Amino acid sequence: MKQRFTSFVLVVLMIGLLSSASVHAHSTELMQPIDLGDWFNDFFQSSEDEAKNSVNQAYVYQDGFENNSEQVQDGENHRAYIYQNGDGNVATQWQSGAGHWAGVYQVGNRNVAMTNQVGTSNWAGIYQVGNANTASIQQSGNGFFALVTQVGNGNSAVIVQGKN
Protein backbone atom coordinates (compact mmCIF):
# COMPACT_ATOMS: atom_id res chain seq x y z
CA MET A 1 0.00 0.00 0.00
CA LYS A 2 2.83 2.39 0.94
CA GLN A 3 4.68 1.74 -2.32
CA ARG A 4 1.47 2.23 -4.33
CA PHE A 5 0.75 5.51 -2.51
CA THR A 6 4.32 6.75 -3.06
CA SER A 7 4.11 5.92 -6.76
CA PHE A 8 0.76 7.68 -7.01
CA VAL A 9 2.17 10.79 -5.30
CA LEU A 10 5.15 10.89 -7.66
CA VAL A 11 2.91 10.55 -10.72
CA VAL A 12 0.60 13.32 -9.51
CA LEU A 13 3.54 15.59 -8.74
CA MET A 14 5.09 15.00 -12.16
CA ILE A 15 1.78 15.72 -13.88
CA GLY A 16 1.42 18.86 -11.79
CA LEU A 17 4.93 20.03 -12.60
CA LEU A 18 4.63 19.31 -16.31
CA SER A 19 1.19 20.83 -16.67
CA SER A 20 1.91 23.96 -14.63
CA ALA A 21 4.09 25.34 -17.42
CA SER A 22 1.06 25.60 -19.70
CA VAL A 23 -1.50 26.69 -17.12
CA HIS A 24 -3.38 29.87 -17.91
CA ALA A 25 -3.82 31.59 -14.59
CA HIS A 26 -7.14 33.16 -13.79
CA SER A 27 -7.45 35.87 -11.24
CA THR A 28 -8.20 34.25 -7.91
CA GLU A 29 -8.90 36.40 -4.90
CA LEU A 30 -6.08 35.47 -2.56
CA MET A 31 -7.11 34.88 1.01
CA GLN A 32 -4.94 34.78 4.09
CA PRO A 33 -4.23 31.32 5.52
CA ILE A 34 -6.76 30.25 8.10
CA ASP A 35 -6.73 27.94 11.07
CA LEU A 36 -8.54 24.73 10.19
CA GLY A 37 -10.27 24.74 13.58
CA ASP A 38 -11.60 28.24 12.86
CA TRP A 39 -12.70 27.06 9.43
CA PHE A 40 -14.55 24.16 11.05
CA ASN A 41 -16.26 26.54 13.47
CA ASP A 42 -17.31 28.91 10.69
CA PHE A 43 -18.29 26.32 8.13
CA PHE A 44 -20.04 23.71 10.26
CA GLN A 45 -21.43 26.11 12.88
CA SER A 46 -19.95 24.13 15.77
CA SER A 47 -16.49 23.70 17.25
CA GLU A 48 -14.44 20.60 16.68
CA ASP A 49 -14.46 20.08 20.46
CA GLU A 50 -18.25 19.73 20.36
CA ALA A 51 -17.92 16.82 17.94
CA LYS A 52 -18.20 13.41 19.55
CA ASN A 53 -14.75 12.07 20.38
CA SER A 54 -15.78 8.45 19.87
CA VAL A 55 -16.99 8.84 16.30
CA ASN A 56 -14.99 8.88 13.08
CA GLN A 57 -16.18 11.93 11.17
CA ALA A 58 -15.70 13.09 7.62
CA TYR A 59 -17.11 16.21 5.99
CA VAL A 60 -16.83 17.12 2.32
CA TYR A 61 -18.17 20.26 0.68
CA GLN A 62 -17.45 20.83 -3.00
CA ASP A 63 -18.74 23.91 -4.78
CA GLY A 64 -17.32 23.68 -8.31
CA PHE A 65 -17.45 21.09 -11.07
CA GLU A 66 -15.53 17.85 -11.60
CA ASN A 67 -14.04 17.81 -8.10
CA ASN A 68 -12.99 14.51 -6.54
CA SER A 69 -12.52 13.61 -2.89
CA GLU A 70 -11.99 10.35 -1.01
CA GLN A 71 -11.72 9.86 2.75
CA VAL A 72 -11.00 6.52 4.42
CA GLN A 73 -10.64 6.27 8.20
CA ASP A 74 -9.90 3.34 10.50
CA GLY A 75 -9.68 3.32 14.28
CA GLU A 76 -11.15 5.93 16.63
CA ASN A 77 -11.28 9.67 17.29
CA HIS A 78 -10.63 10.65 13.66
CA ARG A 79 -11.85 13.79 11.95
CA ALA A 80 -11.28 14.64 8.29
CA TYR A 81 -12.62 17.74 6.52
CA ILE A 82 -12.42 18.73 2.88
CA TYR A 83 -13.64 21.94 1.31
CA GLN A 84 -13.02 22.56 -2.37
CA ASN A 85 -14.28 25.61 -4.23
CA GLY A 86 -13.36 25.71 -7.95
CA ASP A 87 -13.19 23.13 -10.67
CA GLY A 88 -11.13 19.96 -11.15
CA ASN A 89 -9.78 19.74 -7.60
CA VAL A 90 -8.69 16.43 -6.06
CA ALA A 91 -8.32 15.70 -2.34
CA THR A 92 -7.58 12.27 -0.87
CA GLN A 93 -7.14 11.47 2.82
CA TRP A 94 -6.46 8.12 4.53
CA GLN A 95 -6.05 7.73 8.27
CA SER A 96 -5.38 4.69 10.44
CA GLY A 97 -4.82 4.21 14.17
CA ALA A 98 -6.30 6.62 16.70
CA GLY A 99 -6.59 10.34 17.38
CA HIS A 100 -5.91 11.86 13.95
CA TRP A 101 -7.18 15.19 12.64
CA ALA A 102 -6.83 16.15 8.99
CA GLY A 103 -8.18 18.99 6.87
CA VAL A 104 -7.99 20.22 3.29
CA TYR A 105 -9.15 23.66 2.17
CA GLN A 106 -8.74 24.44 -1.53
CA VAL A 107 -9.92 27.53 -3.38
CA GLY A 108 -9.14 27.65 -7.08
CA ASN A 109 -8.92 25.17 -9.93
CA ARG A 110 -6.98 21.96 -10.59
CA ASN A 111 -5.48 21.69 -7.09
CA VAL A 112 -4.38 18.32 -5.70
CA ALA A 113 -4.07 17.59 -1.98
CA MET A 114 -3.32 14.23 -0.35
CA THR A 115 -2.99 13.26 3.31
CA ASN A 116 -1.96 9.83 4.56
CA GLN A 117 -1.52 9.24 8.30
CA VAL A 118 -0.61 6.01 10.09
CA GLY A 119 0.00 5.89 13.84
CA THR A 120 -1.55 7.88 16.66
CA SER A 121 -2.09 11.55 17.51
CA ASN A 122 -1.04 12.94 14.12
CA TRP A 123 -2.34 16.22 12.71
CA ALA A 124 -2.16 17.32 9.09
CA GLY A 125 -3.56 20.31 7.25
CA ILE A 126 -3.35 21.50 3.67
CA TYR A 127 -4.47 24.98 2.68
CA GLN A 128 -4.21 25.97 -0.98
CA VAL A 129 -5.50 29.11 -2.70
CA GLY A 130 -4.82 29.49 -6.41
CA ASN A 131 -4.61 27.17 -9.37
CA ALA A 132 -2.66 23.99 -10.19
CA ASN A 133 -1.15 23.55 -6.73
CA THR A 134 -0.06 20.12 -5.47
CA ALA A 135 0.50 19.14 -1.84
CA SER A 136 1.09 15.81 -0.13
CA ILE A 137 1.56 14.95 3.53
CA GLN A 138 2.52 11.42 4.55
CA GLN A 139 3.06 10.71 8.26
CA SER A 140 3.90 7.36 9.78
CA GLY A 141 4.40 7.23 13.53
CA ASN A 142 3.07 9.06 16.55
CA GLY A 143 2.58 12.72 17.41
CA PHE A 144 3.44 14.34 14.09
CA PHE A 145 2.21 17.76 13.00
CA ALA A 146 2.32 19.05 9.43
CA LEU A 147 0.81 22.03 7.64
CA VAL A 148 1.16 23.09 4.01
CA THR A 149 0.02 26.58 3.07
CA GLN A 150 0.25 27.57 -0.58
CA VAL A 151 -1.03 30.82 -2.06
CA GLY A 152 -0.58 31.42 -5.77
CA ASN A 153 -0.35 29.19 -8.82
CA GLY A 154 1.70 26.11 -9.71
CA ASN A 155 3.12 25.44 -6.25
CA SER A 156 4.20 22.00 -5.10
CA ALA A 157 4.98 20.67 -1.61
CA VAL A 158 5.69 17.24 -0.14
CA ILE A 159 6.07 16.44 3.57
CA VAL A 160 7.09 12.94 4.66
CA GLN A 161 7.56 12.21 8.36
CA GLY A 162 8.15 8.96 10.19
CA LYS A 163 9.53 5.54 9.51
CA ASN A 164 9.82 3.95 6.07
BELBELUR-V134336 format. One line per field, one symbol per residue. ss: DSSP state (h for helix, s for strand, l for the rest). A space follows every 10 residues. Layout:
ss->???
This chain:
ss->lhhhhhhhhh hhhhhhhhhh llllllllll lllllhhhhh hhhhlllhhh llllllssss sslllllsss sssllsllss ssssslllls ssssssssll ssssssslll lsssssssss llsssssssl lllsssssss ssllssssss sllllsssss ssll
